[in-house]
Amino acid sequence: MTFNLYFGPFHPALKEPINFTFEVEGEQIVNVKPALGYNHRGLEKLLETKTWLQSGFVAEHICGICSGSHNGCCYQGVERVFGIEPPKRGLYIRTLVWELERIHSHLLWLGVMLHEAGFDTLFMYTWRDRELTLDLFEEMSGRRVVYSMNTVGGVRRDVTDSFLQKLKKYCDYLEERTKFYKKLVLEDSTILARFQNVGVLSKNDAISLSAVGPVARASGAKRDVRYEEPYAVYDESPYQIVLGEEGDALAKTIVRIDEMKVSLDILRWIADNIPSGDYRIKFSPMTKAPENEAISRIEAPRGELFYYFKSEGGTTPSRVKVRTPTFANVLPVVKMLEGQYIADIPVIVASIDPCIACCERITIIDKGKEGVKMITADQLRSYAKKWYEEKYKVERGRK
């Protein structure tokens, strides 16, 4: 006999609203139905009202943790619409931002993952080390979060030699910390009990369900934009793809820890090899784009980040489409939850490093009518106002 267990949309396991309906038999999960749409912000539509130069400042607010990834991926797409090639130094600094952000994101995730397993001491350790990363962002950009480093045609700020020396010292320190975290995760009996053979995603399922990022790589699937389609200066850097085999929560943890080591190698290489010269080109705020369309892909900390731009020749894009890594990993996490126990839900959901607000979408379905109908924002507002007025009259009538 089965019954439904409703998990969310507001619950202690996640800080963002998402609903899962679990069909359970005893303590075991038989079926899972996810439901998004509780925190839709309309940022794609907002991007279509901003100039090409303003777009990156909106995009970076899609996700605070991955703000540099959104900001850079957005401007990389804008550059492809205009046919702009940023200077080499600008591409080095852009790569520096992305890899420093990967470390900060993975450290944050590692702390949260261990917190979900009840290991709050290690949560404090990882977030303490993450502070050093944020200190570097603050020195480089003036901000610790949402740092607005990129712009059309390069980056907004240069880096100094003294900053690069600090960066190398940071890499030396954090490399020892990553060794400590990996050793602890692999040897601690509590972590192994909570992570090993929990939330397994096979390689075939990872490929067929289009998993991205560390979720796919932990199952042995070679899904990494830096590997598939190198951008910025990744083809010159010491980047190497990190893969796991087991596909469980433990493999996802080890893949992310090992990826931090790769990021440290890339950061050292940048500090030693960054060329001199300009770090951006001039770009007028009200420049009109040619009629064109472009796709921009980068490997954000959670996986492939995808931007699509369409230009009809104006100062603003006519269409912007964003697909975030969490959206791609919703179906894989459903597969990972099937057959697992209720007590493992927080660890399994956390193992994909979810950012729910990143992937919010709304679909309006009128079951009484056939066909597809597009409505404007004004029509939606008018409909909502009329609906609430009628509802209010009915409720007052009852009183």
Buried (B, 14 or more C-beta within 10 A) or exposed (E): EEEEEEBBBEBEBBEBBBBBBBBBEEEEBEBBEBEBBBBEEEBBEBBBEBBBBBBBBBBBBBBEBBBBBBBBBBBBBBBBBBEBEBBBBBBBBBBBBBBBBBBBBBBBBBBBBBBBBEBEEBBEBBBEBBEBBBEBBEBBBEEBBBBBBBBBBBBBBBBEEEBBEBBBEBBEEBBEBBEBBBEBBBEBEEBEEBBBEBBBBBBEBBBEBBBBBBBBBBBBBEBBBBBEEBBBBBEBBEBBBBBBEBBBBBBBBBBBBBBBBBBBBBBBBBBEEBEEEBBBBEBEEEEEBEEBBBEBBBBBBBBBBBBBBBBEEEBBBBBBEBBBBBBBBBBBBBBBBBEBBBEBBBBBBBBBBBBBBBBBEEEEEEEEEEEEEEEEEEEEEEEEEEEEEEEEEEEEEEE
